[in-house]
Amino acid sequence: MQQRPNSGCVAALAVALLVNGSVFAEPRRPAAGSTRAAALRAEAYEHAYNLDHDRAVSILEGAAAADPNDAAVYHSLASITWLHILFRRGSVTTDEYLGKLVAKDVKVSPPPADQARTFKRYVDRAEKLAERRLEQHPDDVQGQYDLGVALGLRASYTATIEGRVVGAFGPARRAFNAHERVLALDASRHDAGLIVGTYRYVVAGLALPMRWMAYLAGFGGDKERAFALIEAAARTKSEVQTEAKFALVLLYNREKQYDKAQLILTSLKRQYPRNRLLWLESGSAALRAGVPLRAVRELDEGLAMLAVETRPRMFGEEALWRYKRGVARRALGRFAEARDDLTYAEQHEAKPWIKGRALLELGMVADLGQQREQAVARYDAANAVCRSAGDRVCADEATRLKRTPFRNRTSLEIVSSR
């Protein structure tokens, strides 16, 4: 059974890159021969952010034909391939990356072989083009930037898709150094601050022994500096401005700054109205903030979008939506509706941690209805599923509630605990 990413913390080297990451393109001043490719890249990003991945790939393939020497096109194609694998696994939401930052390998299911080959072909090409440029001009700012993006993407894929977090240290360190060099050469390149800020945040959050190892490996820490860099990238108009905003949504959730996360999500929903997952993220942030009424409103709207959606769904997507809404309905005292949502989440296709937490919530609903025997049975089931999924917080809560009945209807503490 696939382990939940944050329990082994696949996110330890790629945490902010996963929401969309600094893996697309960068602000550039294209030469005449690459103007067409740049325009196609910009069009592709609009489709990608609206979850139209197939259309984005088609457009980027046209950009590659227009300029086969544009490294940005190839790392963009690699990025979309990587995100598609994560999407099919159900691993593109903030929930997956809220746990403790640790650096150890985890066991994950292998990706589809054809997609793994496609990713490697694209990222190899992007890295080769950047290195070729740097061979001629070692301090070329754009060459350093392109190399850092390709390496950062390789590190993220290694950690998140292959589960080799330790193996990602090498390319991650090189990506960090390349973008530090970009900032040293040109302080106005706030786009480079996204990767540098991401890794500084990650290192600052590691336990002390691992943090010292990261320092010795060449990474810098400092959470305050990390936020300054990423927030500057989010404020500055560029082709990575949106990626920086997605990164901040994740980091603000990790830091329990939910109002800030919601402000960005509101802006992103206006900009990318076909990306239904933004409504899921907004509902989830509302739950973590203890505002179940807003959560229900956001989730109702998103589920209405999902009901008429004809594009591919994320693995276990409806179960995740229904689990979230079930929690909010329970907190509002709408127990019958909560039970319907949670039962759906537990019985349909979903990641194991979602099934486990749905069982836990069903136990809470039973306790609130004075059905203690049924509640205990649900807690036992939740304990088994959560432990198997690597969700220790859920398993420990199930053990506690088996001893002491759940009585605080409005409590949402478990939602933000990982």
N, C-alpha and C positions, 0 to 999 in steps of 0.2 A: 504494500500500500504506500502511495506517495506521501512523504512527510510534508507537513506544512512548512513553507519556506522559512518563516521567521523563527521556527524552533531550532533550525540549524544555522541560521540566518544567512541564507543565500544573499540577502540584501546587504551584507556587511561591506562589500566592495562596490555596490552599484545602486545604493538605496534610492537616490533621487533620480537616477537615470531611468528607472523602471516606469515611471508614469508616462513618460515619452522621451525624456532624456535629452542630452545635448548631442544627439546622434544624427540629427538631420544636418542641414547646411549652415552656412555662416554668411555674415555680410561680406560681400565682395564687390569689387568693381570689375565686372567681366570685360574681357577683351571682346572685340567685335565677333570673333568666331564662337564665343561661348554665351553671347547674349540670349540666343534662343534656348540654350540649355538652362540658363538661370531662370528664364520666364517659365519654363516647364516645371522646374523644381518648385517654384512658388505655387504654381497651380496644384502640383501633387500634394504639397503640405496641407492645403485647404481640404482636399479630399481625405487625407490621412487623419486629420484631426476630427473629421466628421464621421469616422469609422468606415469610410469607403476605401478600404485597403486595396481591393483589386484594381479599382480605377487609378489609385495613386501609383501602383506598380506599373500599370500600362503606360502612364504618362512619363514616369521616370525611365522606363525603357526607351521611350522616344527621346528623352534628354540624353541618354547614353549614346544613342545614334547620332544626335546632333553634335555632341562633344565627347568622344570616347576617352579623352584625357582629363576629364573633370572629376577629381577625387570625390567631390561632394555628392555627385550623382550615385557613385558606387557605395559610399557609406550610408546614403539615404536608402538605397535598395536593401542593403544589409540590415539596416534598422527595421524596416517594415517586415522583412522576413523574420527577424527575431521577435518583434512584437506580435506577429501572427502566431508564432509558436506559443508565446505566453498567453495570448488570447484564447487559443484552443485549449490550453490547460486551465483556464480560469484564474490566471495569476497576474492580472493587470490592475487590480484595485488596491487602494490604500490599505485595506485590511491585511493584505499579505505582508506588509512591510512595517508593521508597528511594533515589532518585538525588540527584545534586547539585541544590540549589535555585538555579535561574536564572530570569530573567524575560524570556522571549521567546515569541512566538507560535509555534504549531505547526500543521501541516496535519493535520486529522482529517476523517473522513467526517461528513457532515451527519446530524443526528438525523432520525428519522421526522417528517414535517411535522406530523402530528396531535399527536404528543407534544410537539413544540416549541410549538405553539399552546396546548396545555393548560397546560404549564408557565408560559408567559407570562401567561395569563389568571389563574392562581392567584397568582403572585407579584405581579402588578400589583395585584390585589385586596388582598392582605395589606399591601403598601406604602401603598396609598391609605387603608386603614382606620387604619393607624398615624399617617400624616400628618394625617388628619382629627382624630384625638385630640390630637395635639400642637399643632394650630392653636388649640385651645381652652385647652390647658394645656401650654405649652412644656417645663416641667420635670416632666411626668408620667413617673414612673419606668417604668410599664408601657408607655406609648407609646414611650419611647425604646428600651426593650427590643424591642418588636415591630418597630420600624423597623430596628434593627440586625440582627435575625434575617432579615428580608426582604431587606435589602441584602446581607448576607453570603451568602445563598443565591443571589442574582442574580450576585454576583461568582464564586461557585464554579461555577455553570452556565456563565457566560461563558468561564471559563478551561478547564474540563474537557470540556464538550460542544462548544463552538464553537472551542476552541483559541486564543481571544483573551486571552492572559494579560495583555498590556499594557492591553487594553480593560477588564479587570477591576479595575484599580487604583482607578478612581473610586468604584464602589460599595463596594469593600473598605475604602477609606479612610473612607467615611461610616459603614460598619458598625462599624469600630474606634472611631470618635469617639463614636457613639451609645452603645456599651456601656462605654466609658470614662466617659461621662456618667452612666450608670446606677450604676456603682461609686462615683462621686463623690457622687451623691445618696443612695445606700443601700449602705453597705459590706457589708451582710449578703447582698446579691444575688450569691452565688458563681456562679450560673448565667451571669451576664454575663462572668465571668472566662474562660469557654470560648472565646468568639470573640477576646477581647483577648489571652489567652494564646496562642492559635493564631497570630495574626498577629505577636505578639512573637517567637515561635519561628521563624517563617518569615523575618522580617527579620534576626534574629540569624544565620541560616544563609546569607544571601546573601553573595556576594563584595563586597569593600569598596566599589567604585564604585556598585553597585546598592544597597548598604545605605545609603550616603549619600543617594542619590536617594529611597529610601523614607523616610528621616528627614525630608528636605525636603518630602516629600509629606504628612507628618503622622503617619507610623507610628512606634511605639516598638519597640525591640529588647529585648535582655536575655533570654538563654535560661533563666537561673536563675529569674527572675521569671515567665517563661512557664510553666515547670513548676509553680511554686508556685500559680499561678492555676488551671491545669487540674487539678492534683491536689486542690485545694480543692473544685472543682466535682464531682470524682469521689467525694469523701468525703461531700459534703453531700446529704442526701435531697432530691430534687427531680425534676422531669420531664426534666431534662437529665443526670441522674447517669449513666445508661447511656451517653449519647452521649460524655460525658467519659471514661468507661472505654474505649470504642472508640478515642477519640482517643489515649489513653495507650498502647494496644497498638501503634499505629503509631509513636508518638514513641519509645517504649522500644526498638522494633526499630531505628529509625534510629540511636539512641544506643548500640546493642549491649548494652542492659540486658535480656537475654532472660529472666532469672529473673523480673524484675518483670512483663514481658509475660505470661509463663506463669501467674503468680498471678492476674492479671486474667482471662485466658482461661478458667482453671479455674472461676472464679466465674461468668463469663458462660455457660459451657456448662451449669452447673447451672440457671441462671435461664432460658435459652432453648434447651432441648434439641432443638428442631426446626431450629435454625440450623446446618446441617451445615458451613457455611463456617468456623465456629469451630474445628472439628477440623482443617480445612485450615490455618488460621492457626497452630494449636498445633503441627502437624507441621512447618510451615515455620520457625517460631521455633526448634524443636528442631534442625533442620538448620543454621540460622545459628549456633546455639550449639555445633555440633559434637557433637551427641548423636543419631546416626543410629538407634540402637535405639528411643529414644522416638519419633522421627519416624515410623518404620515402624509402631509401635503406634497412634499417633494417626491416621495415614493409612489404615491397614487398617480401623480403626473407621469413619472417615468414608466410605471407599469402600463399605463395607457399607451405610451409610445411603443413599448415592447410588444403589446398585443397586436399591433398592426405592422410590426417590423417584418420585412421580407428578406433582410440581409442575414448573414450567419450570426448566431448567438455565441457568446462566450460559454465555455463549458460550465454547466451548472448555473447558468445566469438567472433563470427565473427563480430557482430555489433560493439564491442569495437575496434577491429582491424580496421574496416572500418572508424569508427569515427576518430580515431587517424590519419589514412592516409589522410582522408578528410581535417583535420585541416592543415596538412603539405602541401598538394596540394594547399589549399587556400593561404597559406603563400608564396608559390612559383608562384602564379599567374595562376595555372592550374585549372581554375574555373569549366570547364565542368566536369573534372575528380573529382574534389572536390565535386561537386553537386551530382554526382552518388554515391560516397562513403557515404556522409552524409544522402542522402535520404534512402539508404539501412539501415543505423544505426537507423534512425528514424522510419522506417516502419517494421523492423523485431524484433524478440525476443531480448530484452535487458533490463538492469536495467533502472529504470526511469530516473536517473541522466544522463545516456548516451543519452537517447532520448531527454531530455531537452537541453543538450549541443549541440546535433546535430541540433536541431531546431535553437538554437542561431547562430550556424555557418552558417546555410542556410540563415538566415537573413543577416549575414555579406556578404555572397557571393552575395545576391540580391542587397544589398547596393552598393557593388563594381561594379555591373553591371548596376547601375543607375535605379534599379527597386524598388523604394522607397515604393510603396504601398504593394508590395509582402514582402519586408523586414519587414515592420511594422506588417504585419499579422504573420510572423514567430516569431518576438519578443514577440508578445502577447501570442502565443502558447507556446513559450519557458518559459515565465514568469509563466504561469499556471502549466506546467509540473515540472519545477524546484522547485517551492514553494511546490508543493505536495510531491516532493522527498526529501525535506529538504535541497536543494542546494541553499542557500541564495545568495552566490556569483554569481551564474548564473542568478538567478532571478533579482538581483539588476542590473547586467550588461544589461539584456534585457530591463529593465525599462529605463536605461540611453541611450541605443542605440535607443530606440523608440523616444527619444527626439532629439538625436544628431546622424546623420547618421555615419556609420562606414566607415572610409576612409584609415586607416593605414593597407594596405594589409599584411605587414610582421609581424604585432603585434602578439605575442604568449603569452602575459601576462596572459590571461584568463586560459591558459592550466595549469599554475603552481599556480593558485589561488584556494584556498579551504576555 
